[in-house]
Amino acid sequence: MNKNITNALIGAVAVLILLSMSVFVVDQRQNAIVFQLGEVVSVKTQPGLNFKVPLMQNVRFFDSRILTLDTGEPERFITAEKKNVMVDSFVKWKIIDVKQYYISVGGDEVRAKTRLMQTVNSSMREEFGKRTIHEVVSGEREKIMDVLREKTDADARKIGVQVLDVRLKRVDFPMEISESVYRRMDAERKRVANELRASGAAEGEKIKADADKQREVILAEAYREAQKTKGEGDAKASATYATAFGKNTEFYSFYRSLEAYKQSFKNKSDVMVLDPSSAFFKYLKTPNKTGK
């Protein structure tokens, strides 16, 4: 009885092992190829449970998702102007014919990437060689990427691969040229800055000169107005004096003589040499007795 149970358990285990070797699951992110004695017998592209002949057949899985091929280091290319540019790019691709992919590159992703990179580089050299630096940097960058995608995809179809996109991440000058360009840019910016400073200084001097001119004009007009006002005041004063003194000419003459005496004998050290009969001593010699 025990022997029969043991045999049944061994049989069950053997069946389970045989069943596990006969079943495989294809994930939704994968495609699978079933081989029999090294020959491709079927391709599984739909996810789910599948069967194979144990010991005679084996399965190999391939990623069906979109993959990225990044160049890593920038590549050097020559433009139509014979100028070197450094280009950093990447490629988006995926396997669409897993059987052709296996036949062409043995299912080796490294070989497939190498093939794609060679095609991309060849197409880039051709396209960059027909364009100027301005065109590859900005002018026709989108057009170049479209052409690269079409050419690379056409070649990639031969190995069962579809190229979805080719992108130029960065297009730049080599380091030795970049330094020279930066130096020229720096010199140009300094030149522009100096010109702006000179223009600003000239404009400042112009404004200052105009302000000084306006100041002189204002002062001259103010002085002219002051002199005019002063002249008018003096004229009115003279008219007033003339009117006042005109009423008594003798008194006016006497007043003027007193003013003259005051200015002449201001200091004790003053000395005058005059004829005693001079009119200057008129009011000292014969004072007016009439009281006028």
NUROBA-918430 format. One line per field, with one value per residue (C-alpha): x, z, y; residue number from 1. Coordinates in nm, 3 decimals. Last residue first. Example, Ala and Ser with C-alpha at 12.3 -4.5 7.8 and 13.67 -1.06 7.14 Angstrom:
c1 <- 1.367:1.230 .
c3 <- 0.714:0.780 .
c2 <- -0.106:-0.450 .
n <- 2:1 .
//
This chain:
c1 <- 1.510:1.608:1.708:2.044:2.194:2.541:2.819:3.159:3.081:2.790:3.004:3.312:3.300:3.233:3.607:3.718:3.946:4.120:4.151:4.414:4.244:4.397:4.229:4.406:4.107:3.894:3.544:3.614:3.545:3.250:3.069:3.154:3.011:2.693:2.665:2.713:2.437:2.200:2.277:2.215:1.886:1.792:1.861:1.659:1.348:1.043:1.273:1.425:1.113:1.028:1.387:1.418:1.097:1.209:1.547:1.380:1.148:1.444:1.641:1.350:1.312:1.684:1.668:1.378:1.565:1.880:1.693:1.520:1.853:2.012:1.725:1.753:2.128:2.082:1.819:2.038:2.340:2.138:1.994:2.345:2.465:2.171:2.248:2.612:2.511:2.271:2.539:2.796:2.557:2.484:2.856:2.902:2.612:2.744:3.087:2.936:2.726:3.029:3.228:2.950:2.933:3.308:3.289:3.012:3.218:3.526:3.321:3.164:3.506:3.637:3.332:3.386:3.752:3.656:3.387:3.636:3.870:3.576:3.415:3.116:2.766:2.458:2.263:1.978:1.935:1.643:1.567:1.219:1.010:1.266:1.102:1.306:1.277:1.634:1.549:1.303:1.602:1.722:1.397:1.370:1.716:1.636:1.296:1.419:1.722:1.503:1.265:1.556:1.708:1.375:1.341:1.692:1.648:1.724:1.828:2.166:2.190:2.081:2.302:2.603:2.550:2.392:2.474:2.748:2.515:2.269:2.526:2.720:2.395:2.275:2.598:2.586:2.223:2.289:2.596:2.402:2.118:2.353:2.539:2.211:2.100:2.432:2.400:2.039:2.140:1.841:2.071:2.115:1.929:1.753:1.648:1.514:1.341:1.161:1.084:0.923:0.821:1.117:1.132:1.315:1.372:1.706:1.933:2.158:2.460:2.629:2.967:3.026:3.327:3.324:3.386:3.122:2.892:2.904:3.146:3.046:3.197:2.998:2.889:2.946:2.657:2.500:2.171:1.962:1.628:1.381:1.007:0.861:0.851:1.138:1.238:1.184:1.344:1.162:1.287:1.154:1.263:1.304:0.940:0.715:0.572:0.259:0.133:-0.034:-0.096:0.033:0.009:0.325:0.422:0.640:0.654:0.884:1.220:1.493:1.756:1.632:1.284:1.270:0.972:1.011:0.858:0.740:0.739:0.577:0.240:0.417:0.429:0.379:0.535:0.402:0.554:0.839:0.593:0.373:0.665:0.759:0.397:0.365:0.684:0.564:0.237:0.416:0.644:0.342:0.161:0.468:0.494:0.125:0.160:0.461:0.277:0.000 .
c3 <- 0.102:0.428:0.269:0.435:0.213:0.338:0.174:0.232:0.315:0.071:-0.226:-0.122:-0.426:-0.649:-0.630:-0.500:-0.242:-0.531:-0.437:-0.297:-0.104:0.169:0.334:0.651:0.865:0.663:0.516:0.417:0.045:0.071:0.327:0.148:-0.177:-0.002:0.150:-0.197:-0.340:-0.067:-0.133:-0.505:-0.428:-0.187:-0.457:-0.708:-0.494:-0.654:-0.895:-0.603:-0.545:-0.910:-0.996:-0.700:-0.795:-1.155:-1.041:-0.819:-1.102:-1.335:-1.072:-1.021:-1.397:-1.421:-1.130:-1.292:-1.622:-1.445:-1.261:-1.582:-1.760:-1.466:-1.465:-1.841:-1.808:-1.518:-1.712:-2.023:-1.818:-1.651:-1.986:-2.124:-1.818:-1.855:-2.225:-2.142:-1.876:-2.115:-2.382:-2.131:-2.019:-2.380:-2.444:-2.126:-2.222:-2.575:-2.435:-2.187:-2.463:-2.687:-2.404:-2.340:-2.712:-2.717:-2.399:-2.553:-2.868:-2.669:-2.469:-2.787:-2.945:-2.636:-2.631:-2.998:-2.932:-2.634:-2.840:-3.115:-2.881:-2.708:-3.029:-3.140:-3.033:-3.140:-2.849:-2.801:-3.166:-3.171:-3.382:-3.341:-3.385:-3.546:-3.617:-3.594:-3.783:-3.913:-4.258:-4.101:-3.943:-4.284:-4.364:-4.003:-4.014:-4.335:-4.216:-3.868:-4.006:-4.251:-3.973:-3.748:-4.027:-4.092:-3.724:-3.718:-4.034:-3.915:-3.556:-3.508:-3.833:-4.046:-3.870:-3.901:-4.276:-4.447:-4.703:-4.501:-4.201:-4.393:-4.520:-4.196:-4.005:-4.231:-4.179:-3.804:-3.781:-3.988:-3.783:-3.462:-3.575:-3.660:-3.330:-3.142:-3.312:-3.235:-2.868:-2.858:-2.971:-3.109:-3.355:-3.542:-3.866:-3.796:-3.445:-3.556:-3.853:-3.608:-3.364:-3.627:-3.454:-3.219:-3.081:-3.135:-2.989:-3.094:-2.912:-3.008:-2.903:-3.189:-3.179:-3.472:-3.698:-3.972:-4.336:-4.439:-4.556:-4.202:-4.055:-3.778:-3.440:-3.213:-2.860:-2.594:-2.469:-2.805:-2.643:-2.787:-2.613:-2.619:-2.679:-2.535:-2.710:-2.510:-2.643:-2.487:-2.591:-2.566:-2.588:-2.764:-2.759:-2.382:-2.324:-2.624:-2.589:-2.450:-2.415:-2.146:-2.222:-2.396:-2.775:-2.987:-2.983:-3.271:-3.385:-3.511:-3.525:-3.564:-3.297:-3.217:-3.182:-3.106:-2.980:-3.018:-2.766:-2.759:-2.440:-2.250:-2.232:-2.068:-2.249:-2.012:-2.057:-2.021:-2.125:-1.873:-1.593:-1.719:-1.722:-1.369:-1.255:-1.425:-1.263:-0.926:-0.976:-1.082:-0.780:-0.557:-0.718:-0.684:-0.317:-0.262:-0.435:-0.222:0.095:0.000 .
c2 <- 18.041:18.198:18.531:18.532:18.260:18.187:18.385:18.233:17.871:17.852:17.950:17.759:17.524:17.821:17.894:18.234:18.073:17.887:17.524:17.286:17.011:16.796:16.497:16.382:16.458:16.217:16.272:16.627:16.590:16.354:16.567:16.891:16.747:16.641:16.989:17.142:16.922:17.035:17.402:17.355:17.183:17.459:17.713:17.521:17.519:17.346:17.166:16.982:16.776:16.721:16.643:16.410:16.231:16.206:16.083:15.825:15.720:15.687:15.501:15.262:15.210:15.150:14.905:14.721:14.705:14.602:14.330:14.216:14.202:14.021:13.768:13.724:13.675:13.433:13.234:13.225:13.120:12.843:12.730:12.705:12.516:12.276:12.228:12.163:11.910:11.737:11.719:11.599:11.326:11.229:11.202:10.994:10.769:10.725:10.643:10.395:10.241:10.213:10.058:9.805:9.721:9.664:9.456:9.246:9.198:9.096:8.846:8.708:8.677:8.498:8.274:8.186:8.101:7.887:7.716:7.639:7.450:7.280:7.158:7.365:7.267:7.075:6.931:6.688:6.599:6.357:6.052:5.907:5.593:5.367:5.031:4.712:4.382:4.384:4.518:4.759:4.936:5.061:5.241:5.360:5.517:5.704:5.827:5.923:6.106:6.300:6.404:6.507:6.717:6.890:6.978:7.127:7.329:7.685:7.616:7.452:7.256:7.552:7.805:7.576:7.541:7.241:6.971:6.803:6.794:6.574:6.324:6.306:6.267:5.984:5.789:5.849:5.732:5.419:5.327:5.388:5.163:4.877:4.914:4.920:4.597:4.431:4.530:4.406:4.056:3.866:3.693:4.022:3.954:3.620:3.719:4.058:3.895:3.665:3.949:4.167:4.493:4.543:4.897:5.224:5.571:5.719:5.967:6.255:6.465:6.645:6.820:7.053:7.091:7.353:7.267:7.525:7.243:7.106:6.851:6.607:6.514:6.281:6.370:6.099:5.886:5.806:5.716:5.431:5.420:5.131:5.127:4.806:4.467:4.312:3.970:3.625:3.294:2.965:2.607:2.297:1.936:1.885:1.973:2.032:2.381:2.540:2.896:3.111:3.478:3.789:3.801:3.816:3.447:3.336:2.976:2.698:2.873:2.615:2.543:2.191:2.329:2.699:2.901:3.275:3.514:3.875:4.077:4.364:4.189:3.894:3.559:3.270:2.925:2.571:2.240:2.234:2.306:2.020:1.777:1.880:1.848:1.509:1.389:1.507:1.324:1.009:1.022:1.073:0.780:0.558:0.647:0.576:0.237:0.148:0.239:0.000 .
n <- 292:291:290:289:288:287:286:285:284:283:282:281:280:279:278:277:276:275:274:273:272:271:270:269:268:267:266:265:264:263:262:261:260:259:258:257:256:255:254:253:252:251:250:249:248:247:246:245:244:243:242:241:240:239:238:237:236:235:234:233:232:231:230:229:228:227:226:225:224:223:222:221:220:219:218:217:216:215:214:213:212:211:210:209:208:207:206:205:204:203:202:201:200:199:198:197:196:195:194:193:192:191:190:189:188:187:186:185:184:183:182:181:180:179:178:177:176:175:174:173:172:171:170:169:168:167:166:165:164:163:162:161:160:159:158:157:156:155:154:153:152:151:150:149:148:147:146:145:144:143:142:141:140:139:138:137:136:135:134:133:132:131:130:129:128:127:126:125:124:123:122:121:120:119:118:117:116:115:114:113:112:111:110:109:108:107:106:105:104:103:102:101:100:99:98:97:96:95:94:93:92:91:90:89:88:87:86:85:84:83:82:81:80:79:78:77:76:75:74:73:72:71:70:69:68:67:66:65:64:63:62:61:60:59:58:57:56:55:54:53:52:51:50:49:48:47:46:45:44:43:42:41:40:39:38:37:36:35:34:33:32:31:30:29:28:27:26:25:24:23:22:21:20:19:18:17:16:15:14:13:12:11:10:9:8:7:6:5:4:3:2:1 .
//
